[in-house]
Amino acid sequence: MKDTNNILEFNELKNRLEGLDDEQRMDILADFIKEHENEEDGGCYNDIYKYTQFLDKYEYKFELMKSFGDDESINKVKEYCPEDKIEMIAKIIEGHNENEKLHLIIDFVREYEKKEYIRAYYDRGASPSYIRYTNIDKYIKLLKSYDDKLELAQTTDNFDIAEKILVEYPFNNEERNKYERLLENNDDIATVLNPKILSKKYDFLEDKLDFIVTDKFVTRNLLNLSGVELELFKLLYSKAEKSNAEILHTLNYMPYWIKNCSELTSSIAGKLIKNEKISDEIIEKLLWVYTTDQNEVYSIKADIINNLTTIDDIVNLEKIIKETCENTINEESQKNDKDINKIKEALIMSTYGIGLDKAQSLLQSYNISQIELNDENKQTMLMYLAISQICNENNSDKLITIYNEYTRDNDININYLRDVVFQNELRAIFAKELNNVYTDIDDLKKVDEQEGVIIYDAGTDFKICMTAIGAYQGEFKNQENYFDYWNNKKILSHVNCCSLISNNNLTSATISNICLGFSGFDEDMLIGGSNKDMNSTDGSEQMYGVQYWLSNLSSPENIINSTRGQYNEIDYERRDLGNGEYYKKNPDFIVFFEEFDNVDNIDMNDAEIQEILNDEQNKWKESVKAAKEFNIPIVKINRERCAKSEKQKIENNFKKYLETHDVTLLSSIITNFENNRTGTREHNYLKEKYFSNEKIQEMLDKIFISLQGLQDDKLKKSNAKELAKLLENEKGNTERCNLIVRDKVTNEFLGFDVNKYLDTISQLIENEKER
């Protein structure tokens, strides 16, 4: 206390509290503590424990300590023996229903039980995979139902206890069979499974069950649907599946919106109860409503949906959309300072049924600028291009004119189902593009055979999809059997994080021992991709993790040309959704990297080179072992041979450029040099020999000198602009891929001072204007 001699006031406090219940005492104690105890940094107080003697119920004792942030007092409780803590929580939960008991116990455990830091999945050597609370077996005895016991075990990360509960769980025979089938491919199932999802009424989801059970959010939302709500979901889900709609929307968002749009759902449910047929047209409109995603929560679409309450509103949906959009356009037309985003949204909504935030998100996630238009993708590409044109328009009056010309005098004719499937169609375009560029092993040259393993040479013209296993598992060890390791029953981490490498950009995640190569994937397996690391996790408990939201797909060529960090990331579903022999997608070949083209021409006494060769020897040994275990060939990539070939290409194009000033050659010089520099960043010997700072600076200097001497002003200007664009691209990609600020993009990354050269170009263009 502030005045340690003030015992009289403490005794007076006792008298004031007599005859009061705990709730009344809490207010008096709070005021007394604030007046008489010392407040520490952050609004915390110490030695609150002594005041708990004035409270009868443990829940109030703990609430008092938590309210004043007294870690010291809380730690005293943590040190109690388990039996005392169980006695405390048993008193706290008296008189509460079973659900309340469960959550009171969970809160108590999180506050007062000790934590154990556990390394899990693949013995990962980095940060702990999860935190487990102690003594849960004792708390579980306070609960009656198996479901509550299981939730407590899962919530506190006591997965061994969860497994035991599931063994004893009162499944019927059909449910038990489902559980055992799931267990065949996922022995982590106990960490997330809610057994209720195995009930017969969810049989229509059987082909997606192994996805659903790993996502607690989706499972919970499905289980929260009432009988008639589930029937509505089933009706819409069937239509979505036949139309190849996005699984994330149908499973993730639809249960939420069915619950959230309660009045509308109730109106539709009335028809289902009466067994009245609902037309395909109405089902498609309902899918549009119930698959609204997170990017549309604050959009004009959400405003429209929140006012839909009956089946008649769905019948008249076009009229409602048109009136809403016209009101927006009319309001903005009267303003001097128009909100262009509202105008864009009204135009996109009235044309395609998409909110502006979602439209912009799609444009950011999928860059089709270098994708060739063809009969197969024409419909999707034209829709994308039209949305892009609206989003990129900066003239609000022009947008209003477009709305008036194409929308005001015409009936709204939105293809509601296309909105639902549009994102899936975009991803399918990129899945096909990637599959088309992956090198087919049959096109490679067979060079050797060792221990029954066929060995191919990748040469100097290839694009390969590969993953370096164990890249982020600390000191990843050589495996006893790589096939068994890859095909183990760990599937919570269901994303296969790969990289697209090519002869002119060989950068990848850290190679611990072996790399797996893939010739292609079922198109439905592509989740997303980016020219940089997407921070994928080792256990997501979601059908789609951060990979989905951070995706920024572009053409394969652009991915390679913009990868300026350690590597790019292309994410596929780990489960094989094609006709593979195994549950997981297995590799088509082992990728092995050789460092040097000719060991006879290097200094074998150099310690760094000797270390590289020793490491290479170990990786070759492991690669042969893995190839035998998978029964697949090895594809050799020689880093120096690729570097030599690329250096020669760059020099040839550089020489041709100085002779012709063909502006199209600049990218093949600068972008390709930076591709190779990125690909050799972790291989200093090759980087300094073939793609050094001095070399790129020398070429840039000669380019500038040649431009200054040009007599053709038009040619000079076009070259200067193209050069500025390429350097700005390099600067931007380097910043984004390395998460660095602008003033850090220096020689260390690009090999030259990009700002200096940009200033020189700017001055060159300015001088031309003055002339």
C-alpha angles and dihedrals in degrees: 000000000000089000108034091192093058094102091138091064091049090052090046087055089057090054093048091054097051114114094014127115122239095262091056092044092054093066093048092046092049092054092045093050093049090051100043108027128074115252114223129204112299094027094285126143131204133220095026090141093086090062093059089077087077092060125077103197120066094220089063092045090056093042090055092052093046093047092058096040093237101169091172093060092043090052089054088060091046088059093055114111113262093251092058092049092048089051090051096050091043088060092045094055096046111124095015125117120251096263092050090048091055094052094043089054092048091051091047093049093049091051104039110022124088122250130231119202109223130194109211137154111066090344088283110206098206126074118343112280094220145351118241124201119221133239094022092141088069095049092049089065088066091064126076108198125069090225092058092044090051094048091051091050093047095043092052092044094244092144096163088060090046090055091053091049091052090051088057096037113127097242118163115236095268093048092046090054091052091049092051091048090053090047091056090070103024121040089175090067092109090067094068113007119125102197093210090074087068091067117122093248089070094053091112087070094053095114089056097037096107088055096045098049091058092058113072093188095054092043093051093049092050092049091050092062115105121229097270092039089055090051089054090048090050091052093050094040091055091054092046093051093050089050094049092243123178109282091213092060096044097045102028105038107022098070089048095052093043087059095039097050090056099159094049092044090051090052092051091043089058089063092047092051089053090047090239114163117248114211124236089244091058092044091054091050090048090051088054090052099043097044095059106142134214093269090063101049092102097032135106087261091062089050090054095045094049089060095050108101108149142038087252089062088056091050089052095040094123091055092049092049092047094049091048093049094044091051089054093048092046092050094049093044090063094054128089091206101048124194099233093191091060090050092049091049094050091050095047092043094050091048105036107007093242129128119235095245091054092045091052091046091054092049090051094047096046122041107187096171093115098035115110116238113235139162092268098053099026098106094049094043094050091050090050093048093049092050090047092052091053094046093050096046113108100185109092094190091054090052091050089051090051090050092050094047099045106024116022096062096037134069115256108254107182119174094222095186091053090059089055095049099033097096091048090051091052092050090048090057091057093042088057093045091053094046089051094057100042107109114251110227089221088067093058128091117255107226108168149350124222127180089346093308117125113223125207130191115227091206119199102300116063147109117211134184109217144157127209105219118223092015093145102028098099111240096004109200131220108268127238088224121004094196091055091044093053094043097045120130096260107117107144084095090059097162118099103209109207137167131222108229128180140184089267098043116035098166116138142155116287111296109223097175120315137024126209120217128204128201094198147326138226103270092237089062096070110104102171147298147206141187088251141041112293096201094245115192129225096234119021106170085209134099086231123021131189089305089077096051098040094047118131107173124186135158115307090247092053092048090056094043093050100042103112103149128070092295146327122253129226112181125206133176108266092217111084105242092180127069096289122155092234135051091243124052106261126207124261095212144354116255115219125184124212115196104203132045095209120013090194089071098054133081104259090190092062107109094215093051091047090052090051092051094047090050090047091052092054092047091050091052091050092044092055090047092050093046090054092048093050091037091230135122130257124243113207120210117192109207097197094046089054091047092051092049093048093046089054092049091050093048091049092051092044091054091047091049094053088053098045109016086221100177092210090067095063094080092050087056107038103026092042092048090053090046090058094040088055091047092053097039093109091042103068096177092059096038093054093043098048111012107029128159090249093055097053091043091050092052093046091049091052091047090054093047090050092049092051089055095051115116094194102086094191092053091045092052095047091050092047092050093048091047091050091050092051093048092047089051091051091048093048095045091048091051094047097043095047098036093232133140123253099261091056095064095101140126091305092072110018097026093237141057099266095188092055092054093044089053090050091052091048090052091048092054091045091052090053090054091052090052 
